[in-house]
């Protein structure tokens, strides 16, 4: 049976591979809801940081996340993120929150809570979700699964540009080192590791422009719709 609102499109891949931009623009073109799952984990990490909790204390982390409300709202930039009603869209993009989010996302209870929220948001279809376990854990039955990859130096330059746009300066070698560490944590964790779903279409964005990578994924989406 066709979904009442359209396809469920899952876009996974490592940091800097182009997931967020591709998912946001694709959702806009298709008239779908864009769900930035990484932003939800970042908001959870921010809640943990604000309470002064050690990200390694899994019991305390889980308890903190159980007591907060994380909401997403469509915006001209793609999505706004709210933590207990407060717009934290910019605050969750700092390097400090990024590092904490990686540890917080390893807590099974946190993933359980946020995966359930993501499934509620996207279950009816007409959504583009991006993250690291969408096609394998959140929506293994997704209508279209995309796995984006790109060479590490390219991903580092992209992330460096994102930070610069937010007024944060970081040398590309440092960014590359952080991405390597993030890749290792995300791929090596026991619960919901970063990996490509067997039926995902792999798209290498190393030499592609934003327009080219979005057009490629949009073409695949239209094929599924037919």
C-alpha positions, 0 to 999 in steps of 0.5 A: 500500500502506498503511504498516504503522504509520500515516500520515506527517504533515508539519507545516511553517511559520515559527517561532512558527506553532504547529508544535511544540505542534500536532505534539506534541499530534497525535502524542499523540492519534493514538498516533504518534511525534513527531519534532521535527526542529528540535530535531535541528538545535539539538542540532547547533548546540550541538555546534558551539558547544561546540567553539568552531567558527565557524558560518560555517566550513562544513567545520568545522561539517560535520566536527563534526556527523559526529562526534556522535550525536543521539537523540530519546526520547518524553517527557511533554513531547513529546520529549527530545533527547540529544547524545552521550548527554547530555540537552540538551533545555533547553539547546538552547532558548536564544536563542544556540542558536536563532541558531546553529541557523539558520546550522548548518542552512544547511550542506548536509552537516548537512542531508544527515546529519539528513534521513537520520536523520529518514527512518530514524526516520519511514519506516515511518509512524505519525509526526508530523514538524515542521520547515521542509522536511518536506513538501518534502525529508524526506518529499515523499511524506508522507500529509498535509502541513500548512503553518502560518502566523500573523501576525508579532506573534502569533508574536512573542508566542508565542515571548516566552511560551516564553522567559519560561516558561524564565526568559528575558526578552526584549521583544516587539519584539526577538523580532519582529526575530529572527523576521523575520531567521530567516524571511529566512534560512530562506526565502532559503537555497539548500539546503532553504529554508522553503516550502510544498509544493504539496499542503500544506494551509495552516492560519492559526493567528493567531486559533486556540486550541491546541485549535482548531488541533490539532482542525483538523489531527486532522480532516484526519488522520482524513480521510486514514486513511479 
